[in-house]
């Protein structure tokens, strides 16, 4: 006989404390006013509740459902579809290592494996002090800077296992850490509020650029004739290793 326990049904989610609920409702009204249809505000509202608790809790789902006139099932379906919404408490700094094809072969797999051992955590796990959550992530459209690590969605380009370990050590120790491009780092909750559409009021943060670097722009410069065209060499070096023409002849 198999020992099966169905357990108790889950109780309704608790509400936020009154003062938190009042503040979130004021923020929610500001977000909802941006859209002609209130349900279009669901994505930023999920970031808003995530800025409160660091993840989308059942309480956060209930809040979004109530202010938008949706069911909790509808909100849950959206919050579990997108990977930027955390499903459980996580660290102040979400360290994501790209392990898609190019980053992987350029060293992303090695970085991820060494960070797991260095931090003593597995994928989507958090260090005991609550500072760092480690996860492998999908392509971040920065293949020309591979391998790439992201911390709270800011870029750390051209990483190595050594540089990545030094970076997480600084995060754990509370030392300043600067991304290779983009705005200065802030905590995951602060990042979530910015993603909800509220201004980043830190001095110089808005002016900081996250634009493309030289590796991203070489094709544009070539198309404008700003740099000489590189030689296109036949992949097997036939015809005495001479350069092939653009027509492949």
C-alpha contacts under 8 A as a table, 3 or more apart, distances in Angstrom:
res1	aa1	res2	aa2	distance
13	X	58	X	5.56
13	X	59	X	5.32
13	X	62	X	6.83
14	X	58	X	7.86
14	X	59	X	5.74
15	X	21	X	7.82
15	X	59	X	5.67
15	X	62	X	7.54
15	X	63	X	7.44
16	X	20	X	6.00
16	X	21	X	5.36
16	X	59	X	6.68
17	X	20	X	5.32
17	X	21	X	6.00
18	X	21	X	5.06
18	X	22	X	6.13
19	X	22	X	5.17
19	X	23	X	6.35
20	X	23	X	5.20
20	X	24	X	6.12
21	X	24	X	5.15
21	X	25	X	5.98
22	X	25	X	5.20
22	X	26	X	6.40
23	X	26	X	5.28
23	X	27	X	6.43
24	X	27	X	5.02
24	X	28	X	5.91
24	X	48	X	7.75
24	X	49	X	7.73
25	X	28	X	4.86
25	X	29	X	6.14
25	X	67	X	7.70
26	X	29	X	5.29
26	X	30	X	6.61
27	X	30	X	5.21
27	X	31	X	6.42
28	X	31	X	5.03
28	X	32	X	6.00
28	X	45	X	6.64
28	X	48	X	7.90
28	X	67	X	7.71
29	X	32	X	5.14
29	X	33	X	6.09
30	X	33	X	5.36
30	X	34	X	7.11
31	X	34	X	5.67
31	X	35	X	7.77
31	X	41	X	6.54
31	X	44	X	7.35
31	X	45	X	7.37
31	X	196	X	7.84
31	X	197	X	7.48
32	X	35	X	5.77
32	X	38	X	5.53
32	X	40	X	7.89
32	X	41	X	5.43
33	X	36	X	7.55
33	X	38	X	7.69
34	X	41	X	7.91
35	X	38	X	6.07
35	X	40	X	6.40
35	X	41	X	6.65
36	X	40	X	7.93
37	X	40	X	5.68
37	X	41	X	7.78
38	X	41	X	5.62
38	X	42	X	7.83
38	X	68	X	6.16
39	X	42	X	5.60
39	X	68	X	5.83
39	X	69	X	7.94
39	X	70	X	7.75
40	X	43	X	7.29
41	X	44	X	5.77
41	X	45	X	6.12
42	X	45	X	5.03
42	X	46	X	6.14
42	X	64	X	7.00
42	X	68	X	7.60
42	X	75	X	7.63
43	X	46	X	5.25
43	X	47	X	6.64
43	X	78	X	8.00
43	X	196	X	7.79
44	X	47	X	5.02
44	X	48	X	6.19
44	X	195	X	6.76
44	X	196	X	4.22
44	X	197	X	6.82
45	X	48	X	4.70
45	X	49	X	6.32
45	X	64	X	6.54
45	X	196	X	6.36
46	X	49	X	5.35
46	X	50	X	6.10
46	X	56	X	6.78
46	X	60	X	7.41
46	X	61	X	7.73
46	X	64	X	7.07
46	X	79	X	7.13
46	X	85	X	7.45
46	X	196	X	7.70
47	X	50	X	4.88
47	X	51	X	6.14
47	X	85	X	7.31
47	X	192	X	5.09
47	X	193	X	6.30
47	X	195	X	6.28
47	X	196	X	5.08
48	X	51	X	5.12
48	X	52	X	6.82
48	X	192	X	6.47
48	X	193	X	5.53
48	X	196	X	5.40
49	X	52	X	5.14
49	X	53	X	6.63
49	X	54	X	7.97
49	X	55	X	7.52
49	X	56	X	6.41
49	X	60	X	5.38
50	X	53	X	5.35
50	X	54	X	4.83
50	X	55	X	4.54
50	X	56	X	5.18
50	X	57	X	7.90
50	X	60	X	7.46
50	X	85	X	7.45
50	X	86	X	7.78
50	X	189	X	6.63
50	X	192	X	6.20
50	X	193	X	7.82
51	X	54	X	5.56
51	X	55	X	7.47
51	X	188	X	7.48
51	X	189	X	4.14
51	X	190	X	6.23
51	X	191	X	7.48
51	X	192	X	4.91
51	X	193	X	5.23
52	X	55	X	7.96
52	X	189	X	6.63
53	X	56	X	7.22
53	X	57	X	7.49
53	X	89	X	7.64
53	X	189	X	7.36
54	X	86	X	7.52
54	X	89	X	6.08
54	X	90	X	6.50
54	X	91	X	7.90
54	X	188	X	6.77
54	X	189	X	5.37
55	X	85	X	6.55
55	X	86	X	4.64
55	X	87	X	5.86
55	X	88	X	5.80
55	X	89	X	5.59
55	X	90	X	7.04
56	X	59	X	7.84
56	X	60	X	5.53
56	X	61	X	6.67
56	X	79	X	7.39
56	X	85	X	6.45
56	X	86	X	5.93
56	X	87	X	5.75
56	X	88	X	7.22
57	X	60	X	4.96
57	X	61	X	6.29
57	X	87	X	6.89
57	X	88	X	7.17
58	X	61	X	4.98
58	X	62	X	6.15
59	X	62	X	5.06
59	X	63	X	6.21
60	X	63	X	5.05
60	X	64	X	6.29
61	X	64	X	5.27
61	X	65	X	6.16
61	X	72	X	6.13
61	X	75	X	6.10
61	X	76	X	6.57
62	X	65	X	5.14
62	X	66	X	6.14
62	X	72	X	5.98
63	X	66	X	5.24
63	X	67	X	6.27
64	X	67	X	5.46
64	X	68	X	6.04
64	X	70	X	7.74
64	X	75	X	7.06
65	X	68	X	5.36
65	X	69	X	5.65
65	X	70	X	4.54
65	X	71	X	5.47
65	X	72	X	5.49
65	X	74	X	7.89
65	X	75	X	6.27
66	X	69	X	5.27
66	X	70	X	6.55
66	X	71	X	7.80
67	X	70	X	7.99
70	X	74	X	6.40
70	X	75	X	7.04
71	X	74	X	5.25
71	X	75	X	6.57
72	X	75	X	5.09
72	X	76	X	5.94
73	X	76	X	5.05
73	X	77	X	6.08
74	X	77	X	5.22
74	X	78	X	6.68
75	X	78	X	5.37
75	X	79	X	6.18
76	X	79	X	5.05
76	X	80	X	5.97
77	X	80	X	5.57
77	X	81	X	6.32
78	X	81	X	5.18
78	X	82	X	6.80
79	X	82	X	6.01
79	X	85	X	6.05
80	X	83	X	7.21
80	X	85	X	7.17
80	X	87	X	7.36
82	X	85	X	6.05
83	X	86	X	6.96
86	X	89	X	7.23
86	X	90	X	7.41
90	X	94	X	7.57
90	X	125	X	7.62
90	X	126	X	6.13
90	X	130	X	7.00
90	X	132	X	7.66
90	X	133	X	5.93
91	X	94	X	6.27
91	X	126	X	5.91
91	X	127	X	7.51
91	X	130	X	4.75
91	X	131	X	4.71
91	X	132	X	4.69
91	X	133	X	4.96
91	X	188	X	7.47
92	X	130	X	6.65
92	X	131	X	4.91
92	X	132	X	6.03
92	X	133	X	7.62
92	X	187	X	5.15
92	X	188	X	5.20
92	X	189	X	7.29
93	X	131	X	6.03
93	X	132	X	4.88
93	X	133	X	6.25
93	X	151	X	6.18
93	X	152	X	5.92
93	X	171	X	7.67
93	X	187	X	6.00
93	X	188	X	5.73
94	X	132	X	5.97
94	X	133	X	4.90
94	X	134	X	6.23
94	X	135	X	7.62
94	X	150	X	7.81
94	X	151	X	5.38
94	X	152	X	5.15
94	X	188	X	6.85
95	X	132	X	6.72
95	X	133	X	5.92
95	X	134	X	4.96
95	X	135	X	6.38
95	X	149	X	6.99
95	X	150	X	5.80
95	X	151	X	4.59
95	X	152	X	6.78
96	X	134	X	6.00
96	X	135	X	4.93
96	X	136	X	5.32
96	X	137	X	5.63
96	X	149	X	5.65
96	X	150	X	5.07
96	X	151	X	6.28
97	X	108	X	6.54
97	X	111	X	7.39
97	X	112	X	6.08
97	X	134	X	7.86
97	X	135	X	6.41
97	X	136	X	4.74
97	X	137	X	5.74
97	X	148	X	6.55
97	X	149	X	4.59
97	X	150	X	6.50
98	X	103	X	6.06
98	X	104	X	7.15
98	X	108	X	6.08
98	X	136	X	5.75
98	X	137	X	4.87
98	X	138	X	5.66
98	X	139	X	6.12
98	X	140	X	7.29
98	X	147	X	7.02
98	X	148	X	5.92
98	X	149	X	6.14
98	X	150	X	7.97
99	X	102	X	7.85
99	X	103	X	5.69
99	X	104	X	4.68
99	X	108	X	5.33
99	X	109	X	5.83
99	X	112	X	7.88
99	X	136	X	6.14
99	X	137	X	6.36
99	X	138	X	6.51
99	X	139	X	7.60
100	X	103	X	5.70
100	X	104	X	5.62
100	X	137	X	7.71
100	X	138	X	5.76
100	X	139	X	5.76
101	X	104	X	5.10
101	X	105	X	6.24
102	X	105	X	5.38
102	X	106	X	6.10
102	X	143	X	6.64
102	X	146	X	6.81
102	X	147	X	7.52
103	X	106	X	5.03
103	X	107	X	6.18
103	X	108	X	4.98
103	X	109	X	7.75
103	X	143	X	6.83
103	X	146	X	4.89
103	X	147	X	4.30
103	X	148	X	6.61
104	X	107	X	5.32
104	X	108	X	4.17
104	X	109	X	4.91
104	X	110	X	7.75
104	X	147	X	7.05
105	X	108	X	6.75
105	X	109	X	7.30
106	X	146	X	6.32
106	X	147	X	5.70
107	X	110	X	5.25
107	X	111	X	6.21
107	X	146	X	7.99
107	X	147	X	5.91
107	X	160	X	6.95
107	X	161	X	7.95
108	X	111	X	5.03
108	X	112	X	6.15
108	X	146	X	7.84
108	X	147	X	5.29
108	X	148	X	7.23
109	X	112	X	5.17
109	X	113	X	6.16
110	X	113	X	5.18
110	X	114	X	6.09
110	X	161	X	6.74
111	X	114	X	5.24
111	X	115	X	6.04
111	X	160	X	6.44
111	X	161	X	4.56
111	X	164	X	7.02
112	X	115	X	5.17
112	X	116	X	6.21
112	X	136	X	7.05
113	X	116	X	5.25
113	X	117	X	6.52
114	X	117	X	5.18
114	X	118	X	5.91
114	X	161	X	6.47
114	X	165	X	7.92
115	X	118	X	4.83
115	X	119	X	5.79
115	X	120	X	7.93
115	X	134	X	8.00
115	X	161	X	7.48
115	X	164	X	7.49
115	X	165	X	6.39
116	X	119	X	5.43
116	X	120	X	5.60
116	X	121	X	5.25
116	X	122	X	5.61
116	X	123	X	7.56
116	X	134	X	7.59
117	X	120	X	5.04
117	X	121	X	6.98
118	X	165	X	7.18
119	X	127	X	6.79
120	X	127	X	7.39
121	X	125	X	5.60
121	X	126	X	6.53
121	X	127	X	6.50
121	X	134	X	7.34
122	X	125	X	5.40
122	X	134	X	7.12
122	X	135	X	7.75
123	X	134	X	5.83
123	X	135	X	4.71
123	X	136	X	6.62
124	X	133	X	6.21
124	X	134	X	5.34
124	X	135	X	4.65
124	X	136	X	7.81
125	X	133	X	5.49
125	X	134	X	5.89
125	X	135	X	7.34
126	X	130	X	6.08
126	X	131	X	7.29
126	X	132	X	5.59
126	X	133	X	4.14
126	X	134	X	6.51
127	X	130	X	5.45
127	X	131	X	6.29
127	X	132	X	5.60
127	X	133	X	6.47
128	X	131	X	7.78
129	X	132	X	7.98
130	X	133	X	7.69
131	X	171	X	7.28
131	X	172	X	6.08
132	X	168	X	7.62
132	X	171	X	7.47
132	X	172	X	7.11
139	X	142	X	7.54
139	X	143	X	7.82
140	X	143	X	7.58
142	X	145	X	5.59
142	X	146	X	6.78
142	X	148	X	7.14
143	X	146	X	5.07
143	X	147	X	7.44
143	X	148	X	7.74
144	X	215	X	5.94
144	X	216	X	6.34
145	X	148	X	6.33
145	X	157	X	5.29
145	X	158	X	5.23
145	X	215	X	7.45
146	X	157	X	6.55
146	X	158	X	5.34
146	X	159	X	7.42
147	X	157	X	6.58
147	X	158	X	5.20
147	X	159	X	5.61
147	X	160	X	7.57
148	X	155	X	7.01
148	X	156	X	5.86
148	X	157	X	4.77
148	X	158	X	5.89
148	X	159	X	6.05
149	X	155	X	6.36
149	X	156	X	5.11
149	X	157	X	6.53
149	X	159	X	6.92
149	X	164	X	7.76
150	X	153	X	5.23
150	X	154	X	5.26
150	X	155	X	4.86
150	X	156	X	5.70
151	X	154	X	5.27
151	X	155	X	6.83
151	X	156	X	7.50
151	X	185	X	7.70
152	X	185	X	7.36
152	X	186	X	7.62
152	X	187	X	7.26
152	X	188	X	5.83
152	X	191	X	6.77
154	X	179	X	6.21
154	X	181	X	7.43
154	X	182	X	6.21
154	X	183	X	7.20
154	X	185	X	7.13
155	X	179	X	5.62
155	X	180	X	6.09
155	X	181	X	6.06
155	X	182	X	6.89
156	X	159	X	6.77
156	X	179	X	5.24
156	X	180	X	5.19
156	X	181	X	7.38
157	X	180	X	6.16
159	X	163	X	6.02
159	X	164	X	6.26
160	X	163	X	5.22
160	X	164	X	6.04
161	X	164	X	5.20
161	X	165	X	6.10
162	X	165	X	5.24
162	X	166	X	6.21
163	X	166	X	5.08
163	X	167	X	6.12
164	X	167	X	5.03
164	X	168	X	6.37
165	X	168	X	5.30
165	X	169	X	6.12
166	X	169	X	5.08
166	X	170	X	6.34
167	X	170	X	5.20
167	X	171	X	6.44
167	X	177	X	6.95
168	X	171	X	4.88
168	X	172	X	6.10
169	X	172	X	5.11
169	X	173	X	6.14
170	X	173	X	5.05
170	X	174	X	6.03
170	X	175	X	4.93
170	X	176	X	6.94
170	X	177	X	6.69
171	X	174	X	5.15
171	X	175	X	6.05
171	X	176	X	7.43
171	X	177	X	6.90
172	X	175	X	7.75
177	X	184	X	7.97
177	X	185	X	6.99
178	X	184	X	5.94
178	X	185	X	6.60
179	X	182	X	6.51
179	X	183	X	7.49
179	X	184	X	6.68
179	X	185	X	7.15
181	X	208	X	7.83
181	X	209	X	6.38
181	X	210	X	4.97
181	X	211	X	7.32
182	X	208	X	5.67
182	X	209	X	4.89
182	X	210	X	3.67
182	X	211	X	7.33
183	X	205	X	5.14
183	X	206	X	6.93
183	X	207	X	7.89
183	X	208	X	5.06
183	X	209	X	6.64
183	X	210	X	6.91
184	X	205	X	6.28
184	X	208	X	7.64
186	X	190	X	6.04
186	X	191	X	6.32
187	X	190	X	5.16
187	X	191	X	6.13
188	X	191	X	4.95
188	X	192	X	6.14
189	X	192	X	5.06
189	X	193	X	6.48
190	X	193	X	5.24
190	X	194	X	6.51
191	X	194	X	5.17
191	X	195	X	6.26
192	X	195	X	4.99
192	X	196	X	6.21
193	X	196	X	4.94
193	X	197	X	6.87
193	X	198	X	6.14
194	X	197	X	5.33
194	X	198	X	4.98
194	X	199	X	6.08
194	X	200	X	6.07
195	X	198	X	7.17
200	X	205	X	6.77
200	X	206	X	6.80
201	X	205	X	7.39
202	X	205	X	5.52
202	X	206	X	7.86
203	X	206	X	7.76
204	X	207	X	5.31
204	X	208	X	6.28
205	X	208	X	5.31
206	X	209	X	7.77
212	X	215	X	7.84
212	X	216	X	5.64
212	X	217	X	6.84
213	X	216	X	5.45
213	X	217	X	6.54
214	X	217	X	5.14
214	X	218	X	6.18
215	X	218	X	5.72
216	X	219	X	7.32
217	X	220	X	5.23
217	X	221	X	6.28
218	X	221	X	5.10
218	X	222	X	6.16
219	X	222	X	5.10
219	X	223	X	6.20
220	X	223	X	5.14
220	X	224	X	6.32
221	X	224	X	5.13
221	X	225	X	6.27
221	X	226	X	5.12
221	X	227	X	6.20
222	X	225	X	5.01
222	X	226	X	5.77
222	X	227	X	5.36
222	X	228	X	6.83
222	X	229	X	6.42
223	X	226	X	7.59
225	X	228	X	6.78
231	X	243	X	6.44
232	X	243	X	5.80
232	X	244	X	5.92
232	X	245	X	7.30
232	X	246	X	7.75
233	X	237	X	6.83
233	X	241	X	7.26
233	X	242	X	6.92
233	X	243	X	4.73
233	X	244	X	5.74
234	X	237	X	5.04
234	X	238	X	6.60
234	X	241	X	7.10
234	X	242	X	7.53
234	X	243	X	6.42
234	X	244	X	5.83
236	X	241	X	7.95
237	X	240	X	6.47
237	X	241	X	4.17
237	X	242	X	7.04
238	X	241	X	5.38
238	X	242	X	7.36
239	X	242	X	5.96
244	X	247	X	7.80
244	X	248	X	5.65
244	X	249	X	6.27
245	X	248	X	5.20
245	X	249	X	5.85
246	X	249	X	7.68
